[in-house]
Amino acid sequence: MTRKLQPGKLIAATHNKGKVVELKDLFEPLGFQVLSGLELDLDEPEETEFTFEGNALIKARTAAQATGAPALSDDSGLEVTALGGMPGVHTAIWAGEPRDFYKAMEKVERELIAIGAKDRSARFVSCLAVAWPDGHEVTFRGEVQGNLTWPPRGEMGFGYDPVFVPFGFDVTFAELEPAQKHAMSHRAVAFEKLKAALL
Ligand code: ITT
């Protein structure tokens, strides 16, 4: 039988403020007390895998071991079709240190111009992982397709939201109200799968 996730303490194994907000919005209404890696000052493990699933598992596993509580992580990124799926699992580090997402979005745009790309399609991918302290673990993947726009538009959301226009819309993720983004994002799709399996 699939193991269920019991409402109670859940560690959000992330140091990304935008993700913390989104994960709390998704899980707190279901009776979870979500504590983030930021609040708990958890160490950030190195993301050494080449897949979203692999890196999500590293983060969830490390947090579950460190806290003794079930941990949830998200590994996500932007895959640009004309760039062969880049930046993909490297999406966060494209922003450099300290992170500058305007520069990262500009870098994507520069590369599209450099190759004369007509295809501006891209997708956001999110892989949610849950790990329990006893070593049990599971992952769920969600994707949302869209087109990249330039210049960036909108003040909401985080990361690459200002350049991503989901298919069927003419506004960017950063121009959508959080509730609208949460209803359709890559993270929301992964979350629906998690909910069906674990809750
Ligand atoms: P943690 O590892 O601590 O969770 P991180 O920001 O390093 O935080 P990732 O390694 O998963 O997370 O990098 C994913 C990057 O993809 C993230 O920094 C964002 O820039 C981008 N990204 C993911 N989901 C996004 C979303 O919903 N909107 C905009 N950008 C997003």
Residues whose N, C-alpha, C, O or C-beta is under 5 A from the ligand:
A	BS01	ITT	A13 T14 H15 N16 D74 D75 S76 G77 L78 T91 A92 F158 G159 Y160 D161
